[in-house]
Amino acid sequence: MATNLNLEEQDQLDALKHFWSRFGNAISAVLLLVVLALAGWNGYRYWQARQAAQASAMFDEVERAAGASDLVLAQRAFDDMKQRFAATSYAPQAGLLVAKLAVDGGKEDAAATATAALQWVADNASDDGYRAVAALRLSALMVEGQQYEQAHKVLESVRADAFIGLAQDRLGDLYVLQNKPAEAKAAYLKAFSAMDADSEYRRLIKIKLNALGVEPPAPAGAG
């Protein structure tokens, strides 16, 4: 009995040795890849958390500078964030804040500073919402400077669903300024369709359409 058991154990051991001799290297390689992948993922998460913490601290600097109306310091911190933390959500927030600070300050070069900050956000923010907000604000500056074609391109770049209506409404205003009523009507109709049926903004767009001699379609199911 004991001899049979020992033989069975020896057979199992021989089988294991044979299996490991054939597949041991492959198994070791797979295990090594798994370990490296886990280590890499953990390292990436640590790097992301560290980047976010540092970007948050630098954004606090921008906020403090804005609170003190110190555009120079805010711009310097924002420039640093663009170099080091462009991929974080704090960089576009800083850009929007710097642009607002520049416009509110009303200095001679305010428009150029605000335009540069907003253009960077519109071009580089990873979040479509930040890009859209920057584009809308940038288009307003461009319209003030009578840069109508540039404003048109910026507004057409808006892709975030929540901002399509606002962008189309702004396009309609732009076409009115350019004396292009047909294009204005089309843009306002797109804006009207994109807005919630009960929103006050939609009523404002309806007024603009009525002024152009257009009655927007009634909501589906309306009597």
ABEGO torsion letter per residue (X at the ends): XAAAAAAAAAAAAAAAAAAAAAAAAAAAAAAAAAAAAAAAAAAAAAAAAAAAAAAAAAAAAAAAAAAAGBAAAAAAAAAAAAAAAAABAAAAAAAAAAAAAAAAAGBAAAAAAAAAAAAAAAAABABAAAAAAAAAAAAAAAAAAGBAAAAAAAAAABABAAAAAAAAAAAAAAAAAAGBAAAAAAAAAAAAAABBAABAAAAAAAAAAAAAGBBBBBBBGBX
